[in-house]
Amino acid sequence: MNKRGNGVPLGERRRSTPRDHTSLPSVPSVPECPVRHCWVADAVDGQGVKRPGLLVEWRRTTGGWEGRVVYAACLRPGDWAMVEEWLPAHALTPR
């Protein structure tokens, strides 16, 4: 193993010289990522198990709100694939 910390636990290590934060370049503000984790209740594989997914966007239809999600589903025995589809809001939950 490497002895760079000289036996001092990581949480107790300190810099020997303070940083000059005025010389750091400014970081441009980055918009927050719109993708959210969700649970898909009505997966295309029909196994009745909630699948973890990524909610990419929302849209309003005449039938109500729908979310475009990406998730893994077992399409054939032992064969998993990524699925992207629009699902009604009631099929998506945050937990």
Residue pairs with C-beta under 8 A, 6 or more apart in sequence:
5 13
34 56
34 57
35 54
35 55
35 56
36 54
36 55
36 94
37 52
37 53
37 54
37 55
37 94
38 52
38 53
38 54
38 55
38 67
38 69
38 92
38 93
38 94
39 50
39 51
39 52
39 53
39 92
39 93
39 94
39 95
40 50
40 51
40 52
40 53
40 69
40 71
40 87
40 91
40 92
41 50
41 90
41 91
41 92
41 93
42 87
42 91
43 49
43 50
43 51
43 71
43 73
43 83
44 73
44 75
44 83
44 85
45 73
45 74
45 75
47 74
50 93
51 71
51 72
51 73
52 71
52 72
53 69
53 70
53 71
53 92
54 69
54 70
54 71
55 67
55 68
55 69
55 92
56 67
56 68
56 69
56 70
56 84
57 67
57 68
58 65
58 66
58 67
58 68
58 89
59 65
59 66
59 68
59 86
60 66
63 88
64 88
64 89
65 88
65 89
66 86
66 87
66 88
66 89
67 86
67 87
67 89
67 92
68 84
68 85
68 86
69 84
69 85
69 86
69 87
69 92
70 82
70 83
70 84
71 82
71 83
72 80
72 81
72 82
72 83
73 80
73 81
73 83
74 80
75 81
75 83
